[in-house]
Amino acid sequence: MSIHYKFKSAIDYDTITFDGLHISVADLKKAIVYQKKLGKATDFDLMITNAQTNEVYTDESALIAKNTSLIVARVPVAGATNKKFWDRGEPSLIGTSSASSSSSSKGVCT
């Protein structure tokens, strides 16, 4: 599945491909930063807006459905000395593997 996005100043849309029917806002932001090679530590955050409904996604855990078109804008991080760190790892995969490892260790113990 995929989501189409563009920065406010861009003309054409880019595509992020993912597994499943939804992607979280946090995972989407990480994927955009990685795809656009914006760096690991930045002094901005990304504001995600639905292109059709103009809904701004402020909750990092909100889910965005497949085939959605989005507008992305860079916004400054609150505080002059704060930086936003983007981890390239897939948090959903890391969370799943740790959950499965804990369940597999339960299976070994019983």
Phi and psi restraints in degrees (value plus and minus 20) as a CYANA .aco file:
   2 SER   PHI    -170.3  -130.3
   2 SER   PSI     143.0   183.0
   3 ILE   PHI    -147.8  -107.8
   3 ILE   PSI     121.7   161.7
   4 HIS   PHI    -126.4   -86.4
   4 HIS   PSI     112.9   152.9
   5 TYR   PHI    -161.7  -121.7
   5 TYR   PSI     139.0   179.0
   6 LYS   PHI    -169.7  -129.7
   6 LYS   PSI     130.6   170.6
   7 PHE   PHI     -94.6   -54.6
   7 PHE   PSI     136.3   176.3
   8 LYS   PHI     -74.4   -34.4
   8 LYS   PSI     -56.6   -16.6
   9 SER   PHI    -109.2   -69.2
   9 SER   PSI     -24.4    15.6
  10 ALA   PHI    -104.1   -64.1
  10 ALA   PSI     138.3   178.3
  11 ILE   PHI    -115.2   -75.2
  11 ILE   PSI     -65.0   -25.0
  12 ASP   PHI    -120.8   -80.8
  12 ASP   PSI     133.6   173.6
  13 TYR   PHI    -106.4   -66.4
  13 TYR   PSI     126.0   166.0
  14 ASP   PHI    -127.1   -87.1
  14 ASP   PSI     148.4   188.4
  15 THR   PHI    -145.6  -105.6
  15 THR   PSI     116.7   156.7
  16 ILE   PHI    -131.7   -91.7
  16 ILE   PSI     105.2   145.2
  17 THR   PHI    -122.9   -82.9
  17 THR   PSI     118.7   158.7
  18 PHE   PHI    -169.8  -129.8
  18 PHE   PSI     145.0   185.0
  19 ASP   PHI    -109.8   -69.8
  19 ASP   PSI     124.2   164.2
  20 GLY   PHI      80.4   120.4
  20 GLY   PSI    -195.3  -155.3
  21 LEU   PHI    -116.6   -76.6
  21 LEU   PSI     -38.4     1.6
  22 HIS   PHI    -157.4  -117.4
  22 HIS   PSI     140.2   180.2
  23 ILE   PHI    -156.5  -116.5
  23 ILE   PSI     123.0   163.0
  24 SER   PHI     -97.9   -57.9
  24 SER   PSI     137.6   177.6
  25 VAL   PHI     -81.4   -41.4
  25 VAL   PSI     -61.9   -21.9
  26 ALA   PHI     -81.6   -41.6
  26 ALA   PSI     -65.2   -25.2
  27 ASP   PHI     -86.2   -46.2
  27 ASP   PSI     -57.2   -17.2
  28 LEU   PHI     -84.4   -44.4
  28 LEU   PSI     -64.5   -24.5
  29 LYS   PHI     -80.5   -40.5
  29 LYS   PSI     -63.8   -23.8
  30 LYS   PHI     -82.2   -42.2
  30 LYS   PSI     -61.1   -21.1
  31 ALA   PHI     -85.3   -45.3
  31 ALA   PSI     -59.2   -19.2
  32 ILE   PHI     -86.4   -46.4
  32 ILE   PSI     -65.6   -25.6
  33 VAL   PHI     -81.0   -41.0
  33 VAL   PSI     -61.8   -21.8
  34 TYR   PHI     -87.3   -47.3
  34 TYR   PSI     -65.3   -25.3
  35 GLN   PHI     -86.0   -46.0
  35 GLN   PSI     -59.3   -19.3
  36 LYS   PHI    -108.0   -68.0
  36 LYS   PSI     -22.6    17.4
  37 LYS   PHI      34.4    74.4
  37 LYS   PSI      34.2    74.2
  38 LEU   PHI    -107.7   -67.7
  38 LEU   PSI     -26.0    14.0
  39 GLY   PHI      86.3   126.3
  39 GLY   PSI     143.1   183.1
  40 LYS   PHI    -102.8   -62.8
  40 LYS   PSI     -58.1   -18.1
  41 ALA   PHI    -139.2   -99.2
  41 ALA   PSI     101.9   141.9
  42 THR   PHI    -151.9  -111.9
  42 THR   PSI     141.0   181.0
  43 ASP   PHI    -120.4   -80.4
  43 ASP   PSI       3.0    43.0
  44 PHE   PHI    -156.8  -116.8
  44 PHE   PSI     142.5   182.5
  45 ASP   PHI    -139.7   -99.7
  45 ASP   PSI     147.6   187.6
  46 LEU   PHI    -126.2   -86.2
  46 LEU   PSI     111.0   151.0
  47 MET   PHI    -121.4   -81.4
  47 MET   PSI     101.5   141.5
  48 ILE   PHI    -123.8   -83.8
  48 ILE   PSI     106.8   146.8
  49 THR   PHI    -148.5  -108.5
  49 THR   PSI     116.7   156.7
  50 ASN   PHI     -90.5   -50.5
  50 ASN   PSI     106.9   146.9
  51 ALA   PHI     -89.1   -49.1
  51 ALA   PSI     -49.7    -9.7
  52 GLN   PHI    -105.9   -65.9
  52 GLN   PSI     -62.0   -22.0
  53 THR   PHI    -122.3   -82.3
  53 THR   PSI     -28.8    11.2
  54 ASN   PHI      41.3    81.3
  54 ASN   PSI       1.9    41.9
  55 GLU   PHI     -96.1   -56.1
  55 GLU   PSI     109.5   149.5
  56 VAL   PHI    -114.6   -74.6
  56 VAL   PSI     106.7   146.7
  57 TYR   PHI    -108.7   -68.7
  57 TYR   PSI      84.2   124.2
  58 THR   PHI    -117.8   -77.8
  58 THR   PSI     -44.8    -4.8
  59 ASP   PHI    -105.2   -65.2
  59 ASP   PSI     102.5   142.5
  60 GLU   PHI     -84.0   -44.0
  60 GLU   PSI     -44.3    -4.3
  61 SER   PHI    -114.0   -74.0
  61 SER   PSI     -19.3    20.7
  62 ALA   PHI     -84.2   -44.2
  62 ALA   PSI     125.9   165.9
  63 LEU   PHI    -121.8   -81.8
  63 LEU   PSI     116.9   156.9
  64 ILE   PHI    -131.5   -91.5
  64 ILE   PSI     109.0   149.0
  65 ALA   PHI     -92.9   -52.9
  65 ALA   PSI     137.6   177.6
  66 LYS   PHI     -81.6   -41.6
  66 LYS   PSI     138.0   178.0
  67 ASN   PHI      40.2    80.2
  67 ASN   PSI       7.6    47.6
  68 THR   PHI    -112.6   -72.6
  68 THR   PSI     122.6   162.6
  69 SER   PHI    -120.1   -80.1
  69 SER   PSI     112.4   152.4
  70 LEU   PHI    -149.1  -109.1
  70 LEU   PSI     132.2   172.2
  71 ILE   PHI    -130.3   -90.3
  71 ILE   PSI     110.8   150.8
  72 VAL   PHI    -134.1   -94.1
  72 VAL   PSI     114.6   154.6
  73 ALA   PHI    -151.3  -111.3
  73 ALA   PSI     122.3   162.3
  74 ARG   PHI    -104.8   -64.8
  74 ARG   PSI     110.9   150.9
  75 VAL   PHI    -147.5  -107.5
  75 VAL   PSI     125.3   165.3
  76 PRO   PHI     -85.7   -45.7
  76 PRO   PSI     127.0   167.0
  77 VAL   PHI     -96.7   -56.7
  77 VAL   PSI     121.1   161.1
  78 ALA   PHI     -81.8   -41.8
  78 ALA   PSI     110.8   150.8
  79 GLY   PHI      73.2   113.2
  79 GLY   PSI     115.2   155.2
  80 ALA   PHI     -92.7   -52.7
  80 ALA   PSI     -50.9   -10.9
  81 THR   PHI    -116.8   -76.8
  81 THR   PSI     -24.9    15.1
  82 ASN   PHI     -98.3   -58.3
  82 ASN   PSI     123.0   163.0
  83 LYS   PHI    -148.1  -108.1
  83 LYS   PSI     128.3   168.3
  84 LYS   PHI    -116.5   -76.5
  84 LYS   PSI     108.3   148.3
  85 PHE   PHI    -124.2   -84.2
  85 PHE   PSI     106.7   146.7
  86 TRP   PHI    -124.7   -84.7
  86 TRP   PSI      97.6   137.6
  87 ASP   PHI    -110.6   -70.6
  87 ASP   PSI     107.8   147.8
  88 ARG   PHI     -92.3   -52.3
  88 ARG   PSI     -40.0     0.0
  89 GLY   PHI     -83.5   -43.5
  89 GLY   PSI     133.6   173.6
  90 GLU   PHI    -106.4   -66.4
  90 GLU   PSI      86.7   126.7
  91 PRO   PHI     -83.6   -43.6
  91 PRO   PSI     -51.7   -11.7
  92 SER   PHI     -88.2   -48.2
  92 SER   PSI     -57.1   -17.1
  93 LEU   PHI     -92.4   -52.4
  93 LEU   PSI     -59.3   -19.3
  94 ILE   PHI     -84.8   -44.8
  94 ILE   PSI     -63.9   -23.9
  95 GLY   PHI     -84.1   -44.1
  95 GLY   PSI     -58.2   -18.2
  96 THR   PHI     -88.4   -48.4
  96 THR   PSI     -62.2   -22.2
  97 SER   PHI     -88.4   -48.4
  97 SER   PSI     -56.5   -16.5
  98 SER   PHI     -90.5   -50.5
  98 SER   PSI     -53.9   -13.9
  99 ALA   PHI     -89.3   -49.3
  99 ALA   PSI     -59.8   -19.8
 100 SER   PHI     -91.5   -51.5
 100 SER   PSI     -53.4   -13.4
 101 SER   PHI     -89.2   -49.2
 101 SER   PSI     -55.4   -15.4
 102 SER   PHI     -91.0   -51.0
 102 SER   PSI     -54.5   -14.5
 103 SER   PHI     -93.2   -53.2
 103 SER   PSI     -54.7   -14.7
 104 SER   PHI     -90.8   -50.8
 104 SER   PSI     -52.4   -12.4
 105 SER   PHI     -90.2   -50.2
 105 SER   PSI     -50.3   -10.3
 106 LYS   PHI     -86.0   -46.0
 106 LYS   PSI     -58.2   -18.2
 107 GLY   PHI     -84.6   -44.6
 107 GLY   PSI     -54.8   -14.8
 108 VAL   PHI     -91.4   -51.4
 108 VAL   PSI     -58.0   -18.0
 109 CYS   PHI     -91.1   -51.1
 109 CYS   PSI     -51.4   -11.4
